[in-house]
């Protein structure tokens, strides 16, 4: 018999009970094995535990390459860690998930990218002038305004490919670049030495030079928070949200004796919010939090984010 948590076990003509509704996970941690090579054991063990507990979720973050386990709070995940060890023989550690920042530019620039190499026989030659400017699109917008055939049309796709490969890593902390428009406006070519690879390399060089001159900035993810607390705790919650760089959007009465506070809060400030809420409201609070958009990271926090990103890159190497 294949039965899972929440199923009704009864005779075929009995009334089937409505499935239990589990609370949405609100506390996430990255899960890492203590021993190398235990990643598959973690996945197998967590798959089994997810069948038992509908309030747990597990995913592989494609951007940060972290395994993220989410539950209802710190104790909930501590129990999961203990079960992984006792039932499946795998020891793990938990750490705060990496925040997925973005990079962008603030001003328009026009730069040259030239790739020239001579190594016997055919050389390599690609030369482009590209205008970079901010835009509203998260994906790269690429346009061409070349006149007079200074760059043959058959090399346009190579220039775009070079830029699309480049925006995967920004120049500040290595995060993807968004809100970028690139316009190929001029350049030159060699009838023998030019190639798609040469123009791809030239575009990459223009990208690096252009972003350095275009006032690059870091963007942080901002989420919409809706938190329900007893009336007696609204003042403390407002103060806590201010500490976490939150913007309170409004407060409305809910059921008798409680209020709902709506706010926008940076994702980097939300890691331990579930624990804080439980302590502040003595277990009688609840919240939802969903991603809204990216905003420029305050200048005083930039150095810390860059330093952390560099240390992670060194660790990966």
Buried (B, 14 or more C-beta within 10 A) or exposed (E): EEEEEEEEEEEEEEEEEEEEEBEEBBBBBBBBBEEEEBBEBBBEBBEEBBEEBBBBBBEEBEEBEBBBBBBBBBEBBEBBBEBBBEEBEBBBEBEEBBBBBBBBBEEBBBBBBBBBEEEEEEBBBBBBBBBBBBBEEEEBEBEBEBEEEBBEEEBBEBBBBBBBEBBEBBBBBBBBBBBBBBBBBBBBBBEEBBBBBBBBBBBBBBBEBBBBBBEBBBBBBBBBBBBBBBEEBBEEBBEBBEEBBBEBEEBEEBEEEBBBBBBBBBBBBBBEBBEBBBEBBEEBBBBEBEEBEBEEBEEEBBEEBBEBBEEBEEEEE
